Amino acid sequence: MAGMARRLAAGSVDVVVTSPPYNVGIAYGTYDDRRAADEYLDWIERFGREVHRALAPEGSFFLNVGGTPQNPWIPADVANRLRSVFVLQNQIVWVKSLATGDEDDPTGRRPGLSLGHYKPVNSRRYLHSGHEFVFHFTKTGRVPLDRLAIGVPYRDKSNIARWGRSADRRCRGNVWFVPYRTIQSRKGDRPHPATFPVELPVLCLKLHGLERVRTVLDPFLGLGSTGRAARSLGLNFVGFDIDATYVAEARRALTKAGANA
């Protein structure tokens, strides 16, 4: 937050896509992810107010937060703490894994498919957690979006004429299935305990509307997923992190992707 205050002018950022620590005891290299709940939420509010200062009047702030089976209230607590700072314009469910039934079996009794990434939960009380939230905050709640930029084709093509559409495209909605790519080694391929796939910030940036984006910010840089997304779309990017190792990894990732790090 100190870096943002020193280096970012008020209203200089158009879109923020980020994911702060969730306060669930993840072993980061530098940050202590085990704070008292009130201390953590106070810190989240301070961070939110600094984002509000840096964000343009018609900007978008996409905040990815997840809970745990033991503490599912974390996303709600974070969003509620930011209620005095921002308007919650959209709530998006990021589905990381899902189980589908057999489409030829309407009873759902036949086994289907398991798609995407999940962390197994060894418990008789809890289900595997296959989703997180992306809260879309704005200053006014009235920021226009380019919904069809991330739209999907109609499954039943007769709906194109029925709804008076000129193209085979409809709003994706607020449930996004974005799985992780399979990796061979966390140390070699994803040396960070909590990342999101590049496809997630790409969706956020396109949804905001690329023609209205000058600068993208990620205050919790990590391995640079938001930076890689921004660069792939030809957008300016600024990222901050307190861990020099993660910053170095992010720079390597940007360079490997052919971007100017």
C-alpha positions in Angstrom: 0.0 0.0 0.0 2.9 2.4 0.7 4.2 1.9 -2.8 0.8 2.7 -4.3 0.5 5.8 -2.3 4.0 7.0 -3.4 3.8 6.1 -7.0 0.2 6.3 -8.2 -1.6 9.5 -8.7 -5.3 9.8 -7.7 -7.5 8.5 -10.5 -4.7 7.2 -12.6 -5.8 3.5 -12.8 -8.7 2.3 -14.9 -8.9 -1.4 -13.8 -7.7 -3.3 -10.8 -7.6 -7.1 -10.9 -6.1 -8.6 -7.8 -6.3 -11.3 -5.1 -5.2 -10.5 -1.6 -4.2 -13.1 1.0 -7.3 -14.7 2.5 -6.0 -15.0 6.1 -6.1 -18.8 6.0 -2.6 -19.6 7.0 -1.0 -20.0 3.5 2.8 -20.2 3.6 3.8 -17.1 1.7 7.5 -16.2 1.5 7.2 -12.9 3.4 3.7 -12.2 4.4 2.1 -13.6 7.6 -1.2 -15.1 6.6 -2.5 -15.7 10.2 -3.8 -12.4 11.6 -6.6 -11.8 14.1 -9.8 -11.5 12.1 -10.4 -7.8 13.0 -6.8 -6.9 12.2 -7.1 -8.6 8.8 -10.4 -6.8 7.9 -9.0 -3.4 9.0 -6.0 -4.1 6.7 -8.4 -5.0 3.9 -10.3 -1.7 4.4 -7.1 0.3 4.3 -6.1 -1.4 1.1 -9.5 -0.8 -0.4 -9.4 2.9 0.4 -6.0 3.2 -1.3 -7.4 1.4 -4.4 -10.4 3.8 -4.3 -8.0 6.8 -4.3 -6.0 5.4 -7.3 -9.0 4.3 -9.3 -10.5 6.4 -12.0 -14.1 7.6 -11.5 -15.4 5.1 -14.1 -12.9 2.4 -13.2 -13.5 -1.2 -12.2 -12.0 -3.1 -9.2 -12.1 -6.9 -9.6 -11.3 -8.5 -6.2 -10.8 -12.3 -6.1 -11.4 -13.8 -2.6 -12.1 -17.4 -1.5 -12.9 -19.1 1.7 -12.3 -22.5 3.2 -14.7 -25.3 4.1 -14.0 -24.5 7.7 -14.4 -20.7 7.2 -16.7 -20.0 4.3 -17.5 -16.5 5.6 -14.2 -14.9 4.5 -15.4 -13.6 1.1 -18.6 -12.2 2.6 -16.7 -10.5 5.5 -14.2 -8.9 3.0 -17.0 -7.7 0.7 -18.9 -6.3 3.6 -15.9 -4.4 5.0 -15.5 -2.7 1.6 -19.1 -1.7 1.5 -18.4 1.7 3.0 -15.8 2.3 0.3 -17.2 0.9 -3.0 -20.5 -0.1 -4.6 -20.7 -3.9 -5.3 -21.8 -3.7 -9.0 -21.4 -7.4 -9.8 -20.7 -10.6 -7.9 -19.0 -13.3 -10.0 -18.6 -16.9 -9.1 -15.3 -18.3 -10.4 -15.8 -22.1 -10.8 -12.4 -23.9 -10.7 -13.8 -27.4 -10.8 -17.2 -29.0 -11.4 -18.7 -32.4 -11.8 -21.2 -32.9 -14.6 -23.7 -35.7 -15.1 -24.3 -37.8 -18.1 -26.4 -35.7 -20.5 -28.1 -38.8 -21.8 -29.2 -39.7 -18.3 -31.9 -37.3 -17.0 -31.9 -39.2 -13.6 -28.3 -38.2 -12.9 -27.6 -41.7 -11.7 -24.9 -42.5 -14.3 -21.4 -41.1 -13.6 -20.4 -38.0 -15.5 -17.2 -36.0 -15.8 -15.0 -34.2 -13.3 -13.5 -31.1 -14.9 -11.0 -28.6 -13.6 -8.8 -28.3 -10.5 -9.7 -28.8 -6.9 -7.9 -29.5 -3.6 -9.1 -32.7 -2.0 -10.7 -32.3 1.4 -10.2 -35.3 3.7 -13.4 -34.9 5.8 -16.7 -36.5 6.5 -18.2 -33.0 7.1 -17.2 -30.9 4.1 -17.4 -31.0 0.4 -14.5 -30.3 -1.9 -14.4 -26.6 -2.6 -14.5 -25.8 -6.3 -15.2 -22.1 -6.5 -14.2 -18.7 -5.3 -15.7 -15.2 -5.8 -14.7 -12.2 -7.9 -16.3 -9.1 -6.6 -16.7 -6.3 -9.1 -16.5 -3.0 -7.2 -17.0 0.4 -8.7 -17.3 3.9 -7.3 -20.8 4.5 -8.5 -22.4 1.2 -9.4 -23.2 2.6 -12.9 -20.0 1.7 -14.8 -21.0 0.5 -18.4 -19.5 -2.9 -19.3 -18.8 -4.7 -22.6 -20.7 -7.8 -21.8 -20.5 -9.3 -25.3 -16.7 -9.0 -25.3 -16.7 -12.1 -23.1 -20.0 -13.4 -24.5 -20.7 -17.0 -25.4 -22.6 -18.5 -28.4 -26.2 -19.6 -28.1 -26.6 -23.3 -27.7 -30.0 -23.2 -29.4 -29.4 -21.0 -32.5 -33.1 -20.3 -32.8 -32.6 -17.9 -29.9 -30.6 -15.5 -32.1 -33.7 -14.5 -34.0 -36.1 -15.0 -31.1 -34.2 -12.4 -29.0 -33.5 -10.1 -32.0 -29.8 -10.5 -31.9 -27.6 -9.7 -34.8 -24.8 -12.1 -33.8 -24.5 -15.5 -32.2 -23.4 -14.0 -28.9 -25.0 -13.6 -25.4 -24.0 -12.5 -22.0 -21.8 -15.0 -20.2 -23.5 -14.3 -16.9 -21.9 -14.2 -13.5 -20.7 -17.8 -13.2 -17.3 -18.4 -15.0 -15.6 -21.7 -15.4 -11.9 -21.1 -15.5 -9.8 -24.1 -14.6 -6.1 -24.2 -13.8 -3.7 -25.7 -16.3 -2.0 -28.9 -15.2 1.5 -28.4 -14.0 4.4 -30.8 -13.5 6.0 -29.1 -10.6 4.9 -26.2 -8.3 8.4 -25.2 -7.7 9.2 -25.0 -11.4 5.9 -24.1 -13.0 4.0 -22.1 -10.3 6.3 -21.2 -7.4 3.6 -19.4 -5.4 1.0 -20.9 -3.0 -2.0 -18.9 -4.3 -2.3 -17.8 -7.9 -5.1 -17.4 -10.4 -4.9 -18.4 -14.1 -4.2 -15.6 -16.7 -7.6 -16.3 -18.3 -9.4 -14.9 -15.2 -8.0 -11.3 -15.5 -8.4 -11.5 -19.3 -12.1 -11.9 -18.8 -12.2 -9.1 -16.3 -10.3 -6.6 -18.5 -12.4 -7.4 -21.6 -15.6 -7.1 -19.6 -14.7 -3.6 -18.4 -14.1 -2.6 -22.1 -10.6 -2.5 -23.5 -11.1 0.8 -25.3 -11.5 2.5 -21.9 -8.4 1.1 -20.3 -5.1 3.0 -20.1 -3.5 1.4 -17.0 -4.1 -1.9 -15.2 -3.1 -2.4 -11.5 -2.4 -5.5 -9.4 -1.5 -4.5 -5.8 -0.7 -8.1 -5.0 1.4 -9.0 -8.0 2.3 -12.6 -7.1 3.5 -14.4 -10.2 2.1 -11.6 -12.5 -1.1 -13.2 -13.9 -2.8 -9.9 -14.2 0.3 -8.4 -15.8 0.5 -11.1 -18.3 -3.2 -10.7 -19.1 -2.8 -6.9 -19.5 0.3 -7.2 -21.7 -1.4 -9.8 -23.9 -4.1 -7.3 -24.6 -1.7 -4.4 -25.2 -2.4 -2.6 -22.0 -0.1 -0.7 -19.6 0.4 -2.5 -16.3 1.6 -1.6 -12.8 2.2 -4.3 -10.1 3.3 -4.3 -6.5 4.4 -7.0 -4.1 6.4 -7.0 -0.8 8.2 -10.3 -1.8 11.2 -9.7 -4.0 11.2 -13.4 -5.0 7.7 -13.2 -6.4 8.5 -9.9 -8.2 11.5 -11.6 -9.9 9.3 -14.6 -10.9 6.7 -12.3 -12.3 9.3 -10.5 -14.4 10.6 -13.8 -15.7 7.0 -14.9 -16.6 6.4 -11.7 -18.4 9.7 -12.0 -20.3 8.9 -15.7 -21.2 5.5 -14.7 -22.5 7.3 -12.3 -24.8 6.2 -9.1 -23.0 8.2 -6.1 -21.9 8.7 -6.7 -18.2 
